[in-house]
């Protein structure tokens, strides 16, 4: 599974955190 961990909210609320998570998600999904 490649995706965000379970959380109480559907978004981080921070643009920088969102971009960091997005980069990690894309890196993980293309390196499986």
PyMOL Python script that loads the backbone (N, CA, C, O; Angstrom):
from pymol import cmd

cmd.read_pdbstr("""\
ATOM      1  N   UNK A   1       0.846  -1.181   0.000  1.00  0.00           N
ATOM      2  CA  UNK A   1       0.000   0.000   0.000  1.00  0.00           C
ATOM      3  C   UNK A   1       0.883   1.232   0.000  1.00  0.00           C
ATOM      4  O   UNK A   1       1.817   1.344   0.794  1.00  0.00           O
ATOM      5  N   UNK A   2       0.580   2.149  -0.893  1.00  0.00           N
ATOM      6  CA  UNK A   2       1.271   3.439  -0.919  1.00  0.00           C
ATOM      7  C   UNK A   2       0.211   4.508  -0.754  1.00  0.00           C
ATOM      8  O   UNK A   2      -0.670   4.655  -1.602  1.00  0.00           O
ATOM      9  N   UNK A   3       0.290   5.243   0.317  1.00  0.00           N
ATOM     10  CA  UNK A   3      -0.682   6.297   0.563  1.00  0.00           C
ATOM     11  C   UNK A   3      -0.453   6.926   1.912  1.00  0.00           C
ATOM     12  O   UNK A   3       0.460   6.550   2.648  1.00  0.00           O
ATOM     13  N   UNK A   4      -1.288   7.883   2.224  1.00  0.00           N
ATOM     14  CA  UNK A   4      -1.174   8.573   3.503  1.00  0.00           C
ATOM     15  C   UNK A   4      -1.668   7.671   4.622  1.00  0.00           C
ATOM     16  O   UNK A   4      -2.589   6.877   4.430  1.00  0.00           O
ATOM     17  N   UNK A   5      -1.057   7.795   5.784  1.00  0.00           N
ATOM     18  CA  UNK A   5      -1.558   7.044   6.930  1.00  0.00           C
ATOM     19  C   UNK A   5      -2.926   7.580   7.371  1.00  0.00           C
ATOM     20  O   UNK A   5      -3.295   8.705   7.033  1.00  0.00           O
ATOM     21  N   UNK A   6      -3.652   6.790   8.104  1.00  0.00           N
ATOM     22  CA  UNK A   6      -4.955   7.227   8.617  1.00  0.00           C
ATOM     23  C   UNK A   6      -4.776   8.467   9.486  1.00  0.00           C
ATOM     24  O   UNK A   6      -3.812   8.585  10.242  1.00  0.00           O
ATOM     25  N   UNK A   7      -5.726   9.383   9.361  1.00  0.00           N
ATOM     26  CA  UNK A   7      -5.680  10.612  10.150  1.00  0.00           C
ATOM     27  C   UNK A   7      -7.103  11.091  10.407  1.00  0.00           C
ATOM     28  O   UNK A   7      -8.042  10.673   9.731  1.00  0.00           O
ATOM     29  N   UNK A   8      -7.248  11.965  11.384  1.00  0.00           N
ATOM     30  CA  UNK A   8      -8.566  12.489  11.732  1.00  0.00           C
ATOM     31  C   UNK A   8      -9.101  13.445  10.672  1.00  0.00           C
ATOM     32  O   UNK A   8     -10.312  13.618  10.536  1.00  0.00           O
ATOM     33  N   UNK A   9      -8.194  14.064   9.923  1.00  0.00           N
ATOM     34  CA  UNK A   9      -8.621  15.005   8.885  1.00  0.00           C
ATOM     35  C   UNK A   9      -8.120  14.525   7.521  1.00  0.00           C
ATOM     36  O   UNK A   9      -7.104  13.835   7.440  1.00  0.00           O
ATOM     37  N   UNK A  10      -8.827  14.887   6.457  1.00  0.00           N
ATOM     38  CA  UNK A  10      -8.424  14.446   5.125  1.00  0.00           C
ATOM     39  C   UNK A  10      -7.263  15.248   4.529  1.00  0.00           C
ATOM     40  O   UNK A  10      -6.735  14.878   3.481  1.00  0.00           O
ATOM     41  N   UNK A  11      -6.865  16.330   5.178  1.00  0.00           N
ATOM     42  CA  UNK A  11      -5.783  17.166   4.656  1.00  0.00           C
ATOM     43  C   UNK A  11      -4.864  17.593   5.796  1.00  0.00           C
ATOM     44  O   UNK A  11      -5.260  17.607   6.962  1.00  0.00           O
ATOM     45  N   UNK A  12      -3.634  17.939   5.439  1.00  0.00           N
ATOM     46  CA  UNK A  12      -2.670  18.333   6.472  1.00  0.00           C
ATOM     47  C   UNK A  12      -2.908  19.743   6.990  1.00  0.00           C
ATOM     48  O   UNK A  12      -2.595  20.036   8.144  1.00  0.00           O
ATOM     49  N   UNK A  13      -3.457  20.621   6.155  1.00  0.00           N
ATOM     50  CA  UNK A  13      -3.671  22.008   6.557  1.00  0.00           C
ATOM     51  C   UNK A  13      -2.451  22.879   6.328  1.00  0.00           C
ATOM     52  O   UNK A  13      -2.474  24.076   6.614  1.00  0.00           O
ATOM     53  N   UNK A  14      -1.389  22.283   5.815  1.00  0.00           N
ATOM     54  CA  UNK A  14      -0.153  23.013   5.550  1.00  0.00           C
ATOM     55  C   UNK A  14       0.307  22.705   4.136  1.00  0.00           C
ATOM     56  O   UNK A  14       0.468  21.541   3.770  1.00  0.00           O
ATOM     57  N   UNK A  15       0.520  23.749   3.340  1.00  0.00           N
ATOM     58  CA  UNK A  15       0.941  23.531   1.952  1.00  0.00           C
ATOM     59  C   UNK A  15       2.292  22.824   1.894  1.00  0.00           C
ATOM     60  O   UNK A  15       2.481  21.917   1.083  1.00  0.00           O
ATOM     61  N   UNK A  16       3.226  23.227   2.743  1.00  0.00           N
ATOM     62  CA  UNK A  16       4.549  22.602   2.726  1.00  0.00           C
ATOM     63  C   UNK A  16       4.467  21.126   3.123  1.00  0.00           C
ATOM     64  O   UNK A  16       5.134  20.287   2.516  1.00  0.00           O
ATOM     65  N   UNK A  17       3.668  20.806   4.120  1.00  0.00           N
ATOM     66  CA  UNK A  17       3.507  19.409   4.535  1.00  0.00           C
ATOM     67  C   UNK A  17       2.827  18.618   3.427  1.00  0.00           C
ATOM     68  O   UNK A  17       3.191  17.469   3.173  1.00  0.00           O
ATOM     69  N   UNK A  18       1.842  19.219   2.765  1.00  0.00           N
ATOM     70  CA  UNK A  18       1.156  18.563   1.656  1.00  0.00           C
ATOM     71  C   UNK A  18       2.147  18.228   0.543  1.00  0.00           C
ATOM     72  O   UNK A  18       2.144  17.109   0.028  1.00  0.00           O
ATOM     73  N   UNK A  19       2.991  19.182   0.170  1.00  0.00           N
ATOM     74  CA  UNK A  19       3.963  18.951  -0.898  1.00  0.00           C
ATOM     75  C   UNK A  19       4.971  17.871  -0.507  1.00  0.00           C
ATOM     76  O   UNK A  19       5.377  17.064  -1.343  1.00  0.00           O
ATOM     77  N   UNK A  20       5.370  17.858   0.758  1.00  0.00           N
ATOM     78  CA  UNK A  20       6.297  16.834   1.251  1.00  0.00           C
ATOM     79  C   UNK A  20       5.657  15.450   1.155  1.00  0.00           C
ATOM     80  O   UNK A  20       6.291  14.503   0.691  1.00  0.00           O
ATOM     81  N   UNK A  21       4.399  15.332   1.594  1.00  0.00           N
ATOM     82  CA  UNK A  21       3.689  14.052   1.529  1.00  0.00           C
ATOM     83  C   UNK A  21       3.453  13.634   0.082  1.00  0.00           C
ATOM     84  O   UNK A  21       3.573  12.454  -0.248  1.00  0.00           O
ATOM     85  N   UNK A  22       3.118  14.583  -0.777  1.00  0.00           N
ATOM     86  CA  UNK A  22       2.886  14.280  -2.185  1.00  0.00           C
ATOM     87  C   UNK A  22       4.158  13.751  -2.840  1.00  0.00           C
ATOM     88  O   UNK A  22       4.114  12.767  -3.578  1.00  0.00           O
ATOM     89  N   UNK A  23       5.280  14.391  -2.575  1.00  0.00           N
ATOM     90  CA  UNK A  23       6.549  13.930  -3.134  1.00  0.00           C
ATOM     91  C   UNK A  23       6.859  12.522  -2.654  1.00  0.00           C
ATOM     92  O   UNK A  23       7.265  11.671  -3.445  1.00  0.00           O
ATOM     93  N   UNK A  24       6.671  12.268  -1.363  1.00  0.00           N
ATOM     94  CA  UNK A  24       6.941  10.937  -0.814  1.00  0.00           C
ATOM     95  C   UNK A  24       6.017   9.899  -1.438  1.00  0.00           C
ATOM     96  O   UNK A  24       6.461   8.799  -1.765  1.00  0.00           O
ATOM     97  N   UNK A  25       4.749  10.229  -1.607  1.00  0.00           N
ATOM     98  CA  UNK A  25       3.788   9.310  -2.212  1.00  0.00           C
ATOM     99  C   UNK A  25       4.192   8.973  -3.647  1.00  0.00           C
ATOM    100  O   UNK A  25       4.171   7.806  -4.039  1.00  0.00           O
ATOM    101  N   UNK A  26       4.558   9.983  -4.427  1.00  0.00           N
ATOM    102  CA  UNK A  26       4.958   9.745  -5.814  1.00  0.00           C
ATOM    103  C   UNK A  26       6.258   8.953  -5.887  1.00  0.00           C
ATOM    104  O   UNK A  26       6.381   8.042  -6.706  1.00  0.00           O
ATOM    105  N   UNK A  27       7.221   9.287  -5.047  1.00  0.00           N
ATOM    106  CA  UNK A  27       8.482   8.538  -5.028  1.00  0.00           C
ATOM    107  C   UNK A  27       8.232   7.073  -4.695  1.00  0.00           C
ATOM    108  O   UNK A  27       8.763   6.181  -5.357  1.00  0.00           O
ATOM    109  N   UNK A  28       7.424   6.826  -3.670  1.00  0.00           N
ATOM    110  CA  UNK A  28       7.122   5.449  -3.265  1.00  0.00           C
ATOM    111  C   UNK A  28       6.370   4.698  -4.352  1.00  0.00           C
ATOM    112  O   UNK A  28       6.658   3.527  -4.603  1.00  0.00           O
ATOM    113  N   UNK A  29       5.422   5.342  -4.994  1.00  0.00           N
ATOM    114  CA  UNK A  29       4.592   4.645  -5.976  1.00  0.00           C
ATOM    115  C   UNK A  29       5.380   4.274  -7.229  1.00  0.00           C
ATOM    116  O   UNK A  29       5.074   3.265  -7.864  1.00  0.00           O
ATOM    117  N   UNK A  30       6.375   5.057  -7.597  1.00  0.00           N
ATOM    118  CA  UNK A  30       7.165   4.740  -8.790  1.00  0.00           C
ATOM    119  C   UNK A  30       8.360   3.843  -8.490  1.00  0.00           C
ATOM    120  O   UNK A  30       9.016   3.366  -9.416  1.00  0.00           O
ATOM    121  N   UNK A  31       8.652   3.607  -7.224  1.00  0.00           N
ATOM    122  CA  UNK A  31       9.807   2.781  -6.851  1.00  0.00           C
ATOM    123  C   UNK A  31       9.417   1.420  -6.300  1.00  0.00           C
ATOM    124  O   UNK A  31      10.246   0.733  -5.702  1.00  0.00           O
ATOM    125  N   UNK A  32       8.180   1.028  -6.491  1.00  0.00           N
ATOM    126  CA  UNK A  32       7.741  -0.288  -5.997  1.00  0.00           C
ATOM    127  C   UNK A  32       8.136  -1.339  -6.998  1.00  0.00           C
ATOM    128  O   UNK A  32       7.867  -2.522  -6.789  1.00  0.00           O
TER     129      UNK A  32
END
""", "prot")
cmd.dss("prot")
cmd.show_as("cartoon", "prot")
cmd.util.cbc("prot")
cmd.orient("prot")
